[in-house]
């Protein structure tokens, strides 16, 4: 399970299990996140790459791998 980790000075999420909906963007009046901020943690509180497609998730590496060889077929259950 991935948990959203808001940066300092952002409002707390409405619940501990809240996830930004698809297309969500932070309020432009909120301060920028610190450089390299991890927006997602796992159940143990350790930094996580986050769910695919979610705000602040690290998707680039997974997408690059998928496009590196057009013969590869990705399946996700």
N, C-alpha and C positions, 0 to 999 in steps of 0.2 A: 504494500500500500504506500502511495506517495502522499505526503502532506505538504500543503502550500506553506511556504516560509516567507512572510512579508518582510521587507527590509525595515530597518529602524525608521521611525517617523512616519510609517504608513499605518493606517488604521488596522486594527486586528480584524481578521476574517469573522463573519457572522457565527461560525461554529468551527470546532477543531477539525472537522472533516470537510469543510467547504473547499471546493475547487473552482477556479475561474471557469466560467462557461466558454465554449468555443467563441472566438472572436473578441473576448474580453481584453480590454486595455486599461491600465491604471489611470486614475484621474490625472489630467495634466497639471493640476495644482500641487500634486504630491511631489516630494523631492525625489531626485534620481536615486536609484539603488546604488550602493557602493560598487566600484569596479569588481567584477568577478563574483558578485553576490550569487549564492545558491538559492534559487526560488523554491526548491523542493528538498524534502528530507524523507528518510524512510522511517519506519516505526521506531527504530532505535535512536532517531534524532540525527543520524549521519546524513551528510549531503547525498543527494540522489539526482539522477539525470532527469527524473520526472516523467509523467505520462506523455506518450507521443502526441504531438499537436497541441499540448497545453502551453499557456503563457509561461515563458521563462524556462521551458524544458529544453534540454540539450538534444536536438534532433539532427543536427547537421551531420554528425558522424554516422548515424544510422542510415540516413538518406544517401550519403555518399557511398556507403557500402552497397546499398541496394542498386545503385546506378553504375557501379564499377564494372559489372559484367552483365550485359543484357540477357545472358542465358540463365541468370539466376531468377528463380521465382520465389517471392516472399509470401509466406502464409502466416496469418495471425489469427489465433482463435480467441 
